[in-house]
């Protein structure tokens, strides 16, 4: 099973139980780092996330993953917060963060620059920010990442 389809299936299995605990499933990533595989479940809450929340969710979803047993490799399960400089991935992430300060990283530079900062103004598949250089729109295909910027 491909990495992205594994993450997608995990998200489908754990979303409802995580929401029943009062958390939001922010993202799921299934990645290989060195010789080890990691299944990372990112959770969020309006009140923030602490280590006890991560532990509670881990204990909740571990038996669900064991029951379905569709991941053939051994892996480490990590439940964590998306962090202050969280990456915006899904359309709902962008919609929630309109008027927030963001950092945009591009695949190819524009006038020698790959990194831009500004206030997220809109998202329609492409990202529009209001920066010190005025309003800028970036095509989704040109993006490496868009993250919240607490240092702006």
C-alpha positions as CSV (number, residue, x, y, z in Angstrom):
1,X,0.0,0.0,0.0
2,X,1.4,3.4,-1.0
3,X,2.3,5.9,1.7
4,X,-0.4,8.4,0.9
5,X,-3.1,5.7,0.6
6,X,-2.0,4.3,4.0
7,X,-2.3,7.8,5.6
8,X,-5.7,8.3,3.9
9,X,-7.1,5.0,5.2
10,X,-5.7,5.7,8.7
11,X,-7.4,9.1,8.7
12,X,-10.7,7.5,7.7
13,X,-10.5,5.0,10.6
14,X,-9.5,7.4,13.3
15,X,-11.2,10.7,12.5
16,X,-14.5,10.0,14.2
17,X,-13.0,8.5,17.4
18,X,-10.6,11.5,17.7
19,X,-13.5,13.9,17.2
20,X,-15.5,12.1,19.8
21,X,-12.7,13.0,22.3
22,X,-13.1,16.6,21.3
23,X,-10.1,17.0,19.1
24,X,-9.6,17.7,15.4
25,X,-7.6,15.4,13.1
26,X,-5.2,17.9,11.5
27,X,-3.1,15.5,9.4
28,X,-1.9,11.9,9.1
29,X,1.6,11.1,7.7
30,X,3.1,7.7,7.0
31,X,6.8,8.2,6.3
32,X,10.0,6.3,6.2
33,X,13.0,7.8,8.0
34,X,16.1,5.8,7.8
35,X,15.3,2.2,8.3
36,X,12.1,3.0,10.3
37,X,8.5,3.7,9.4
38,X,6.5,6.4,11.4
39,X,2.8,6.8,11.5
40,X,2.2,10.4,12.7
41,X,-1.2,11.5,13.7
42,X,-1.5,15.3,14.2
43,X,-4.3,16.5,16.4
44,X,-5.5,20.0,17.3
45,X,-8.0,21.7,19.6
46,X,-9.1,25.3,20.2
47,X,-7.6,24.9,23.7
48,X,-4.3,23.6,22.3
49,X,-2.7,20.2,22.7
50,X,-0.7,18.8,25.6
51,X,1.1,15.5,26.2
52,X,-1.8,14.0,28.0
53,X,-4.1,14.7,25.0
54,X,-1.5,12.9,22.7
55,X,-1.4,10.0,25.1
56,X,-5.2,9.7,25.3
57,X,-5.5,9.7,21.5
58,X,-2.7,7.2,21.1
59,X,-4.4,4.8,23.6
60,X,-7.7,5.3,21.8
61,X,-6.5,4.7,18.2
62,X,-3.8,2.0,18.8
63,X,-6.4,-0.8,19.2
64,X,-8.3,0.4,16.2
65,X,-5.2,0.2,14.0
66,X,-4.4,-3.2,15.5
67,X,-7.9,-4.5,14.7
68,X,-7.7,-3.5,11.1
69,X,-4.0,-4.5,10.7
70,X,-3.5,-3.3,7.2
71,X,0.0,-1.8,7.5
72,X,2.5,-4.5,6.6
73,X,5.6,-2.8,7.9
74,X,6.5,-2.4,11.6
75,X,6.0,1.3,12.5
76,X,6.2,3.7,15.3
77,X,2.9,5.5,16.2
78,X,3.3,9.1,17.1
79,X,0.5,11.4,18.1
80,X,1.4,15.1,18.3
81,X,0.3,18.7,17.8
82,X,0.8,20.3,14.4
83,X,2.7,23.0,16.3
84,X,2.7,26.8,16.2
85,X,4.2,27.0,12.7
86,X,1.8,24.3,11.4
87,X,1.7,23.5,7.7
88,X,-1.6,24.3,6.0
89,X,-2.5,21.3,3.8
90,X,-6.2,20.8,3.3
91,X,-8.6,23.4,2.0
92,X,-10.3,23.7,5.5
93,X,-6.9,24.5,7.0
94,X,-6.6,27.5,4.6
95,X,-10.2,28.6,5.2
96,X,-9.7,28.5,9.0
97,X,-6.5,30.6,8.8
98,X,-7.7,33.5,6.5
99,X,-6.2,36.7,7.9
100,X,-3.4,34.8,9.6
101,X,0.3,35.4,9.0
102,X,1.9,32.8,6.8
103,X,5.2,31.8,5.2
104,X,5.0,30.6,1.6
105,X,7.9,28.5,0.2
106,X,8.0,28.0,-3.6
107,X,9.5,25.2,-5.7
108,X,11.1,27.8,-8.1
109,X,12.1,31.3,-7.1
110,X,10.4,34.4,-8.3
111,X,12.9,37.2,-8.9
112,X,15.5,35.1,-7.0
113,X,13.2,34.5,-3.9
114,X,11.5,31.3,-2.9
115,X,10.3,32.4,0.5
116,X,7.5,35.0,1.0
117,X,5.6,36.1,4.1
118,X,2.3,37.9,4.5
119,X,-1.3,37.7,5.6
120,X,-3.4,34.9,4.0
121,X,-6.1,36.6,2.1
122,X,-7.8,33.8,0.2
123,X,-7.5,30.2,-0.9
124,X,-9.3,28.8,-4.0
125,X,-6.7,26.1,-4.7
126,X,-4.2,28.9,-5.2
127,X,-2.9,31.0,-2.3
128,X,-3.2,34.8,-2.1
129,X,-1.3,36.7,0.5
130,X,-1.0,40.4,1.3
131,X,2.8,41.0,1.7
132,X,5.0,44.0,2.0
133,X,5.2,43.9,-1.8
134,X,1.4,44.0,-2.2
135,X,-1.0,41.2,-3.0
136,X,0.6,38.1,-4.4
137,X,-1.1,34.9,-5.7
138,X,0.8,31.6,-5.9
139,X,-0.3,28.6,-7.9
140,X,-0.8,25.4,-5.9
141,X,1.5,23.6,-8.2
142,X,4.3,26.0,-7.4
143,X,4.1,25.6,-3.6
144,X,6.5,23.6,-1.4
145,X,4.6,24.6,1.7
146,X,2.5,27.2,3.4
147,X,3.0,27.5,7.2
148,X,1.6,29.7,9.9
149,X,4.2,32.4,10.8
150,X,4.4,33.4,14.4
151,X,7.5,35.4,13.9
152,X,6.0,37.8,11.3
